[in-house]
Structures are given as C-alpha cells and as structure tokens.
Amino acid sequence: MDVQEVHVPFHQLTRRRLLRTVGLVSGVAALAGCAAGPGPVGARPGERRPDRLRMLYATVEGDLDAVRRLLPAFRDRFGFDLEIDGQPYDALQQRTFAELAVRSGHYDIMIMDTPWTPALTKVIEPLGS
C-alpha cells in the first residue's frame, strides 16, 4: 500500500477530516502493532492461538473500508481473522462505555478516542497486565 503525503491548509481542517485521519491512523497502527517480531503473536508459548479477534472500531471517521482492505493480509500474516464491528462515532462511544461498564469480554480490541480515557481509567487494563 502506497502512502501519500497530503497537505491540508489548517483553515480547511474540519473535525470530520481530523477524526477520519486519526481513526485511519489508529486502525492501521492497531493492525501494524500486531506485526511483532518472530514467535507466537498474541499468545504465550504453549497457548493456543485464537481463531479470531473482535475489534470495535469507527466507521466513516476511521475509514473502516481502508482498514477492512488490510484484513486478508492480516489473516495471511497471523493465521487468524480480525472481525471488525464498525460503529459511527457517537455510537462507538456509547458502545465502548456500555461494554466496559459491564466488563464484557466480547471485544478483544476497542479503538477509543483520547478524550474518553479519563472516564475509563477505572475500567481499562494496561497492556502489560
């Protein structure tokens, strides 16, 4: 996939464009972050690798279509599927808060917006846990 440099004058930067860019970068980073070095990915030695992971993600704002185009390469690289539940931004926030409030284990990965983090500090786990 080619990366193109895009220059947007600051006065033309809209909230929608910013959210879309941040969402796309977050989604690609989430997928790329799984590209760790050799060895078991997402599993400790001796543990069975999952058949799939479920991710809660933004739709238009996160350019979900672009992220979904990366899924076959993800499957080929890691040997399991990534199932993405795309939600519009407002619904994503409501769904994230609801899932975390009941400590649901449905999603393995949840993409959230930075301003939500202070409200979630008591219910999210550090990655090192």
Contacts in CASP RR format, 6 or more apart in sequence:
PFRMAT RR
TARGET T0000
AUTHOR 0000-0000-0000
METHOD contacts of the structure
MODEL  1
MDVQEVHVPFHQLTRRRLLRTVGLVSGVAALAGCAAGPGPVGARPGERRP
DRLRMLYATVEGDLDAVRRLLPAFRDRFGFDLEIDGQPYDALQQRTFAEL
AVRSGHYDIMIMDTPWTPALTKVIEPLGS
1 70 0 8 1.000
8 17 0 8 1.000
16 61 0 8 1.000
19 58 0 8 1.000
19 61 0 8 1.000
19 62 0 8 1.000
19 89 0 8 1.000
19 113 0 8 1.000
20 60 0 8 1.000
20 61 0 8 1.000
20 62 0 8 1.000
20 63 0 8 1.000
22 61 0 8 1.000
22 62 0 8 1.000
22 113 0 8 1.000
23 58 0 8 1.000
23 61 0 8 1.000
23 62 0 8 1.000
23 63 0 8 1.000
23 111 0 8 1.000
24 62 0 8 1.000
24 63 0 8 1.000
24 66 0 8 1.000
24 67 0 8 1.000
26 62 0 8 1.000
26 111 0 8 1.000
27 57 0 8 1.000
27 62 0 8 1.000
27 67 0 8 1.000
27 111 0 8 1.000
28 66 0 8 1.000
28 67 0 8 1.000
28 70 0 8 1.000
30 55 0 8 1.000
30 109 0 8 1.000
30 111 0 8 1.000
31 67 0 8 1.000
31 70 0 8 1.000
31 74 0 8 1.000
31 82 0 8 1.000
34 41 0 8 1.000
34 42 0 8 1.000
34 74 0 8 1.000
34 77 0 8 1.000
34 78 0 8 1.000
35 77 0 8 1.000
36 42 0 8 1.000
40 46 0 8 1.000
40 47 0 8 1.000
40 49 0 8 1.000
41 49 0 8 1.000
41 78 0 8 1.000
42 49 0 8 1.000
43 49 0 8 1.000
43 50 0 8 1.000
49 79 0 8 1.000
49 80 0 8 1.000
50 80 0 8 1.000
50 108 0 8 1.000
51 80 0 8 1.000
51 81 0 8 1.000
52 80 0 8 1.000
52 81 0 8 1.000
52 82 0 8 1.000
52 83 0 8 1.000
53 80 0 8 1.000
53 81 0 8 1.000
53 82 0 8 1.000
53 83 0 8 1.000
53 108 0 8 1.000
53 109 0 8 1.000
54 83 0 8 1.000
54 84 0 8 1.000
54 85 0 8 1.000
54 106 0 8 1.000
54 107 0 8 1.000
54 108 0 8 1.000
54 109 0 8 1.000
55 82 0 8 1.000
55 83 0 8 1.000
55 84 0 8 1.000
55 85 0 8 1.000
55 107 0 8 1.000
55 108 0 8 1.000
55 109 0 8 1.000
55 110 0 8 1.000
55 111 0 8 1.000
56 85 0 8 1.000
56 86 0 8 1.000
56 87 0 8 1.000
56 92 0 8 1.000
56 95 0 8 1.000
56 96 0 8 1.000
56 99 0 8 1.000
56 107 0 8 1.000
56 109 0 8 1.000
56 110 0 8 1.000
56 111 0 8 1.000
57 64 0 8 1.000
57 67 0 8 1.000
57 84 0 8 1.000
57 85 0 8 1.000
57 86 0 8 1.000
57 87 0 8 1.000
57 92 0 8 1.000
57 111 0 8 1.000
58 64 0 8 1.000
58 86 0 8 1.000
58 87 0 8 1.000
58 88 0 8 1.000
58 89 0 8 1.000
58 92 0 8 1.000
58 111 0 8 1.000
59 86 0 8 1.000
59 87 0 8 1.000
59 88 0 8 1.000
59 89 0 8 1.000
60 88 0 8 1.000
60 89 0 8 1.000
61 88 0 8 1.000
61 89 0 8 1.000
64 84 0 8 1.000
64 86 0 8 1.000
67 84 0 8 1.000
68 84 0 8 1.000
71 81 0 8 1.000
71 82 0 8 1.000
71 84 0 8 1.000
74 81 0 8 1.000
74 82 0 8 1.000
75 81 0 8 1.000
75 82 0 8 1.000
85 107 0 8 1.000
86 92 0 8 1.000
87 95 0 8 1.000
89 113 0 8 1.000
92 111 0 8 1.000
92 112 0 8 1.000
93 112 0 8 1.000
93 113 0 8 1.000
93 116 0 8 1.000
96 110 0 8 1.000
96 112 0 8 1.000
96 116 0 8 1.000
96 120 0 8 1.000
97 116 0 8 1.000
97 119 0 8 1.000
97 120 0 8 1.000
98 104 0 8 1.000
99 105 0 8 1.000
99 106 0 8 1.000
99 107 0 8 1.000
99 110 0 8 1.000
100 110 0 8 1.000
100 120 0 8 1.000
100 123 0 8 1.000
100 124 0 8 1.000
101 123 0 8 1.000
103 123 0 8 1.000
112 120 0 8 1.000
117 124 0 8 1.000
END
